[in-house]
Amino acid sequence: MFYYGVDYYPEHWPEERWEVDANLMELAGINVARLAEFAWVKLEPKEGYYDFSWLDKAIDILSKHGIKTVLGTPTASPPMWLVKKYPQILPRDKDGNMMGPGGRRHYCYNSPEYRELSERIVTAMAEHYKDNPNVIGWQIDNELGCHESNRCYCDNCLLKFRDWLKKKYGTIENLNNSWGTIFWSQTYTDWDEVIIPRRTVGAHNPSLLLDFLRFVSDSTIEYQNLQVEILRRICPDKFITHNFMGLFGGLDYYKLAETLDFVSWDNYPKFRGKPNPARIALSHDVMRGVNRNRPFWVMEEQSGAAGWEIFGSHPLPGEIRLWAYQSIAHGADGVVYFRWRTCRFGTEEYWHGILDHDGIPRRRYEEVKKMGEELKTLTEIKDSIYKAETAIIYSYDIRWAFEIQPNNPDFSYMDQLQKYYTGLFNQHVLVDIVHPLADLSKYKLVIAPSLYLMTQEIKENLERYVKSGGTLVVTLRSGVKDWNNVVTDKTLPGELAELLGIEIEEYLSMFPDETYHIKGVGPERFNFKAICESLKSKSAEVLAFYEDGPFAGKPAVTINKFGGGEAIYVGADVDLNYIESLLFWLITRSRVNVIAMGSRDVEVTVRENSNGTFIFLLNHSDKSETIRLLIPGMIEEITLEPKDVKIIKR
């Protein structure tokens, strides 16, 4: 069964409206609704007194219209009575100031009182709904870490951080050596001297900062798992998920996903400006990647203009359907729209849903309804797998290290990731996003953007892949530091020097208005900015030279044979044009299947299962576009109308 749903807030509307809503949902093909993730005060109006009667009624009404329920644990919004009685649960900012209630996520993940209160409400809900057949699953909390809410600097976090460090390093001497605390006389003589990185004069030790971000992530995961354990024990037959946030970087999503049945995420393509199909696709692929390349859900799919104080553009005709199908094309087995009806009060008055404030079905509802009819014929797609021959390595630890020390104001790890992904996306090549220690053997081409932090295990994983015949692309600022965020004493690229067959003689950070050029064997010249490295070949062949700038005439891009494969190094922050040119050559060289040729505005993906192969074609353009499919046994030209979607089964 493919799940097609809405996020519904019956507590916001009179009870006499619930039946009307459920009927409209049924007519639109809706078969699942998420409820209650912000309803703590209505579920527990005072401490220890629980009232589930209203929620029982809402679930019952929905069920009579064929709609199952996913319940959210309501811990993202502590009620005012709780804050009044337990003010110590509130988080503190870098200055030590308490961040009060009034919004949401106003709690410290390490507060023992809040953990106990959370366990109580989750246990009460689990016990009440464990035998309800209309409740099929649970969502833990809501958007963990949103608003940087997990970066708390209270005394609870300080004590827990010290305990976390003790487990990691064992002795204070080991911590000092690992962090290099001799610098600026920061050496600790006892664990109770270790600080949490509150605001200070100057900047904190980068190793301290990186470990703090890891601790923050682990604390959030530990808090989630408190709830997971309760639900697993009491409701073993119901799935457990959490709504991730795509390219959000405040948590290690690989670890957060480990105890869940599957990952869900919240997709708002038009939240900040004009939709970027490649960026949305990357977000889907990251979510599928942290979900171990299995099908996922979109728990919040945009259905109207998004915004709080200021609202953005409404989805144009066809876009709601297009975005939902893009989710499915990248591996979603469930799409749930946020929200059913636009709220009349509170912070999200202008975060629009399928229905406007007046609750009258109009264009957006009709588009959702049309897709609901179509999905009834697509049940075979469920559990099909997205098949990619290329992969991009993505690390949260490396992302955090660059957050602490960006190296150059115009350099971005995520920009590197997005550019190389876009270079493949524009050439209709399917991509998986993978952990640095993932098994790479099934991929013909792997890209590793800016492997800033390095371990022996990552080095060996990359060498094993290339030695066995793989093609690897590594980009600038790789092999610079160890896993503790301390710079290597080896000539760069450090541990990767033998694999890449080069030495880096010098690296340079440029001013924002500086742009220079590299040139390969052809007539074209390409731009680069921000950071560049002067390469010296040890065993590698040079693919491109710096044409001008401080390293004019020096190698910029190299390729090195290593075992049965090849390792390419790109020593500059090159533009998308060069990336596409390089990748086109490597795609051909490594025999990666290109599944289509033609318009870049048409996205093509493939999912497969025992029922067959499903080819998705999505036209992101405002005009008709033609694409030529190159699937074995199916070479043909197909034209799509503006914002249209076609699904072909083989």
N, C-alpha and C positions, 0 to 999 in steps of 0.2 A: 504493500500500500504506500503510495506517495502522499506525504503529508503537506497540506495546503491550508494555511491558517492565518489567524490574526492575533494580535496582542489586545486583549480586552480588559477593560476596567469597569466592571459592573458597579463597584463602589462609588463611581463618579456620577451615576445616573439613577433616576427613580426606578424602583423595581418593576413598575408597570411597563417600562421601556424594554426590559430584558427580553421578553418574548418577541417583540418587534425586531430587535437586533438579531436574535437567533434565527428567526425566519429569513431575514435578509441574507444572513451568512449562508444558510443552507442553499438558498437560491443562487448564490455566487459560487457554490462548489466548495465552500469551506468545510474542512473536516477536523480541525484542531484549533484550540485557542490556548494561549498562555494567560494565566491569571495570577493575581495576588502578590506579585513580587515587591510591591510597595505598600502593602495593606496591613502592616504589623499592628497599627493602632486599632484597626477594626477587628482584627483577629484576637488581639489581647488588649482590650481597652483599659485594663488595669492589671497590675502585676499578678500573675497566677490565675487570672480569670480569662478563660478562652471562650470565644463566641464564633463558631463555625457555621451557624445556621444560615446566614446570608450567603456564604460561599457554597454551602450544600445546595441551596436553592438555585444559584446561578449555574452550577455544574449540572444539576438535574435538568434545567431548562435547555441548556446547550445539548445535552445528551439526547433529548427527545427529537432534536433536529439533526442527529447523526454526527455531533461534534464532540470529540474527545478533549480532555484537558491536560495541559502541562502546568503544574503548579510551581511557582517560584517561591523559594524560601525568602521571607520578607526582611532579611537582615541588612539590606542596603540603606534602610531608612529607620533608624531608631526613633521611637515615638517620644513626644515631649515628656510624658510622665517618667520614662526611663532616664532621660537626660537629667531631669530635675532630681531624681533619687540617686543616680549614679554619675555625677558630673566627671568623675575620674576616667570615664570611658572615652572622653573627647580627645582628639589628637592635638598635638602641638607642632607648630611650624619651626623653621630653622632658628628663629629668634627665641624659641621657648614659649611663644604666645599660644594660648589655647584657641583652637578654631571651633567656634560654637555651632549650635544647630541653626536651622533656617534654610538649609539646602538639603543635601543628601550625602551619604557616605561619611557622616560625621562620627566616626568611631576609630579607635586604635585597634588594629588587628591583634596586638599583643596584650590587650587589657584582659586580665583574668576574669574580671566581672562581666565584661562584654561576651567573652567566650562562653561563660556559664549561662548567661541570659539567652544567647543564640542557641545553645544546645537545648534549652528548655522549650523554646518556641518551635524549633525544628522537630524535636521529639513529639511534642503535642500534635503537630500537623501530621507527622508520619503515622502515629498511632491512630489518628482519626481517619485517615484516608488510605490506610494500607490495604483494605479489602474493597475499596471502591473501584469497580471495573472501568469507570469512566475517566479515572485519573491514570494516565499511561506513563507519566514520567515527571521528573523534577528538574528544575533549573536552580542551581546553587546561587543565592544572592543575585546581584546584577552588576555586570561590568566591573569586576574586581579591579581595583587600582585606578579607576577613572578619576580624573581631576587630580592625579598624583596623590590620591587619598591614602595610599599605603606607605607614603614616605613621612612617617611620624618620627618626632624627635623627643618624645617624652621619656621619663625615667624608666617606665616599663620596657620601652624599646632599648634603652641603654643597657639595662641588665640582661635582657634577652640577647642583645648583640654580643656582649661579652661571653655569654654561654655558647653562642654560635661559634665564636672565634676559638674558644677553648677546644671545642669538638674538632674544629678544622686543623688547628695548629699544634695542639697538645701542650706545648710549653710557651712561655712568654718569650724565651730566647728564639724559638723557631719563628714566632710572629715577627719579632724585630728583624731577624735576618731576611725574612720573606718580603717585608715591606720596605726595608732600607731606612729604618727609623733613626739611624745615626745622623741623617740629614736634618739640619736645623735643631739638633739636640732633642729629637722627639722620642728617644729610646724609653721604653716602658720598663719599670723594674717590678711591677706587680699588675695583675689583671684589673684591679680596681682603679688603675690609672688610665686605662684604655677609654677613649672618648667616642662619642657619637658625633658625626660631622655637623654640629650646629654652626651657626654663622661665626666666622672667625676673621681676624685680620689676615689679609692675603688669601692664599688658597691652601686647602687641605692636601695631605699626602694622597697621590692618585691611587695608591694601592688600598689605602683605607677607604676611599670613596667607592672603588669598585667592589670591595667586599661588603660595604654597606648596602649597595644596590642589590647584590646577591642575597644578602640577609633579608632585605625588604621583600624580595621576590619569594624567598623560602618561607617567610612568615605568612605571607598571603596564601601560599599554597597549603601551609599547615592549617590555617584557619578554614580554608575550603574543605580540607580533608576531615576536619572535625565533623562537618555536616555530612560529608559523603559516608563516613563510617556509620553514623546514625541511620541514614536512609538505607544503606546496604543491609544493615542488620534487621530493620523493621519492615522494609519494603523491597525484598530481594527481587521481585518480579517486575519492578518498574525501572525504566532507564533513568540515568542521571547525566545531566549535561551542565554546561555553563555558557553564557553568551560572551564570547571573546570580542575583541575590537579590531580585527584585521591587522593593520600595520602598527598598532599601539606597541610601545617598547618598554613599558613600565614593569613587565613581568616576563619571566622565562616561560613562554607558552608551551614549549616542549614538555617541561616538567608539570605545568598546570594541567595538561591534558592526560597525564599518565593514569590517573585514577577515575577518569570519566568514561562512560560508555561511548560517547562520541562528542566532538566539538560542535558548538553552535557559534554563530557570530552575527554582528550587527552591521548591516551594509547600507550606507547612505551615500550613493554615488554623487548626489547633487547638493551635499551638505555645505561644502566650501567651494563654490564656483562651478565652472563648467565641468561636466563629467569627463574623466579621462579613462577610456576603456581599458588601456593597458594597466593603469594603476588599480582599477577595480579588479581586473583579472589577476594581477599580482596578489592582491589581498585575499582573493579566493584561494589561490594556490598556496599561499603561506598557511592559511587555515587548514587546507587539506594536508599540507606537509606536517604541521604539528599534530594532526590527527592520524599520523602514520600512513598517509596516502590512502585513507579510507573515506567513504562518503561522510558528509557532514550536514548540518542544518544551517540555514540562515534564520535566526530567531527574531531578528528585526530587519525587515526589508522595507526600504523607503517607499511610501505610497503618496506622499504629499510634500509640500514645502517644509523644510526643516529649519528650526531656529528657536531661540528663546527670546531675547530682547529684539533681535532683528531676524526676519525670516528670509530664506533664500527663494530661488525660483521654483515654481511648481513643476513637477514632471510634465513634459510635453506629451501630446497624444502618442501613444505607443511606447513611451519610455518605461512605464511601470512594468509592462509585459516584457520588454526587452531586458531590463535589469534582472527580473526574476528568472528568465530563461538563461541569462548569462550565469547566474548562480548554479542552475541545474547543469549547464554545460561544463562547469568546472568541478562538479562532483556533489552538489547538494541533493539530498534525498528528502528534504523538507524545506519549505519556504513559508515564513510566517511574517505577515505585514505589520509594521508599526505605523499607526495604530488603527484600531477599528474606527473610532470617531474622535475628532479633534476636541481636546478638553477646553471647557469654558473658563477655567480658573487655574491659578498656580503658575509656576515658572514656564510650563510648556504650552501656554495658550496658543502659541504660534508654531508649534510642531504639529503640522497637519497630518491627518490620517486619511483613510479611504473616504470617510464621510466628513463633511465640514461640521462646524459648531451646531448647525441646525438639524443635523442628523438625516438630511434628505439625500437619497442616492442620486449621483450625477455621473459625469464623465468618468471619474476615477473608479467609481464603483463598477460601471459597465465594463471597463477594461479588465478589472480583477475578475469579474463574472465571466467574461469571454475566455480568459485563461483557465478559469476553473473548469469550463466545459472541455477545453482542449486537453487538460491534464488527465481527464478520465480515460483517454485513449493511450496514455503514456505510462501505464503501470509497469510495463516490462523494463523500464529504465532503472527502477530501484535496484540498489546494490551493485550497479555496474561501476566499473573501475576506469579512472582516467589514465590513459596510457601515454607516457612520455618517454622519449629517448634522450632528453637533455635534462640537466639539473643545475640549480644554483644553490650554493652553500650559504646558509644564513645562520648567524650566531648572535644571540642576545648579549652574551658577555662582551663580544667585540663591539657591538652597538653601544653598550654602556661605556666601554673604554674610550670610544670616540666622543661620546657625550661629555665625558670628563675632560678630555683633551682633543678637541677637534682637529688640531694640527694647523688648520688654516680656516679663516672665517667662511670661505666659499667652498670648503670641502665637506662632503657629507657621505657617510657610509651608506645611508639609505638611498641617496642619489645614485651612488655606484650600483647598488642592487637594482634600482628601478631602470637605469639606463641599459644595463646588460639584459635585463628582462625584456625591456621594450624592443631591443635589437632583435631578439628571438620572436617576440609577439608580432612585430611588423612583417616577419617573414613566414608567418603561419607555422611556427614550430612549437610543439607542446613542451611544457616545462614543469618539472617538479621542484619544490623548494625543500631542501634537506638539511639536516644537522651535520656539523663537520665530521662526526664519527659515523654517519650513515653508511650502509653498504652501497658503494657506488658502482658495483660491477655490472649492473643492467643498463648503465647509461653510456652512450657513445661520446657525449660531450658534456663536460662539467665545468662550470664557471665558479671561481672562488674569489669574490670581490674583497679586496683589502683585508687579508688574514692577519690583522694587526697583532693579535695574541696567538701564541703558538705553544703547542705541547708535543711531546714525543709521539703520543697516540695519533694526533691529527697529521703530523708529518708522515708517519708510517701508513696511515690510511690513504693519503694522497699518493705516496710512492707506490703502494700496492696497486692502486687503480691504474696509474700511468704505466707501470711495469707490465701490467697485464694487457696493455693495448689501448688504454683510454686516452682521450684528448682532454687536457686540462688547461684552462685559462686562469691565471692568477694576476691580480692587478696591484697597483702601487700601494706602498705602505704595508707590505706583508712581511711577516717574520720579525717584526720590530721588537716585540716584547714577549716575556714569558706570561704564564697564566695569572701571575700575581700583579701584573701591570708594571713590571720592572723591565727596562730596556736591556736587551741582550748585549753581551760583550763581544759577540761574533760580528764579523763583517756582514752587513745586510746583503741579501734577505735572510740572514741567520740560518736557521735549521733547514730552510728551503733552498740553499745555495746549490747543492749538488743536483737536486731535482730540476732546478731551473737553468743550471749551467751558466750562471752569471754572478758578478759582484756589483754592488751599487757603490760607485765611487763617491757620489755626492748627491744630496737631495736639496731641493729649493722650494721655498714657499713664496708665492708671487702676490703682488698687490691686486685688488679687485679689477683695476682697469687694464691689467696685463693679459694679453692673449697672444700666444705664439703658435707655431705650426710644426707638424710632423709630416713626413712624406715617405711613402713606401716605394715600390718598384714602378707604380703607374704614374700618370700625370697629375692625379689629384693630390691636393694638400689639405690637411685636416687641422682643426683648432684643438688646443688644449689650454687649460687654465689651472689656477689654484696651486697645484703641487706637481713637480716633475722630478725625475730621478735620472742621473747620468749612469748608464749601464756599461759594464765592461764584460765582454763575452769571455767565458772560460771554455765552454764547449758548445755554446748555443750559436745558432745562425741568426743574423740580424734581419728582421722583417721591415723595420722602419727606422728612420733617423730623424733627429731634430733638425728642422730646416733653418730655424733662426732662434733668437733668444740666447740665454747664457750657456746652453749646452749644444749650440749649433754644431752639427757634424757628428755628434755622439749618438750611439744607439739608443732608441726609445722603446722599441718592441722587439722581442726575441722569441725564437722557438728552439727547444732543445729536445733531442731524441733521448729517451730514457727507457731502457728495456724495450718492450714492444710498442710503446706509445710515445706521445709528445706532450711537452709542457711549454705553454706560451706565457710570456710575462709582458704586461703592458705597464710601462714605467711612468705614465703620465695620466692626468685626469682628462682624458680625451673626450671629444664631442660624440654625439650619437651617430653622426655620419660615419666616423671612423669605426665605431663599434659595429655598425651594421655591415660595413665593408669587410671587416675582419671576420665576423661571424658567418657571413655568406661564404667566404672562402673555406672556413673550418667546417661548416655544415656539409659542404660538398666533399671535402677531404675526408671527413669521418663518417660519411654515408648516413647522415641523419635524414630521416624521412621528412620531406616538406610536403604537407598534406594539401596545400593549395597554392595557387599563384593568382595575382590580380590585386584588386583593391585592398588597401590597408584598412579601410573602414569596415571591411567584412571580417569578422572574427570566426575562425573555424576551430572546433575542438572535437574530440572523439572520446566516447565512453563505450566500454565493452563488458558484456557478461555472457552467460550461457544462452541468453535469448537472442544475441546478435551484436552487431556493431552499430552504434548510434552516432551519426555525424550531425553536429550542430552548426548552423550557419546563422550569424547574427549581424545585421547591417546597422552599424552605429551612425550612419550618415543620414543627412536630411534629403538625400536624393537616391535614385535607383543606382545600384552598384552590381557589377558582375564579377564573379569569382570562378576560377577554373579549378575544380577538384582534381587531385592527383592521387586519390586512394586507389590501391591496386584493385583492378577489376572495375573501376569507376572513374574514368577520366572524361569529364564533361563540364560545360559551362552552365552556370546557374545565375540567374538574375534575381535580386531581391529588391522589393520596394523599400522606401525609407522606413527605418526603425523596424523592419520586418524580421521574422525568425522562421527558419525552415529546419526541420529535423528529418533526416533520411536514415532509414533502417536498412542494414544489409544483413 
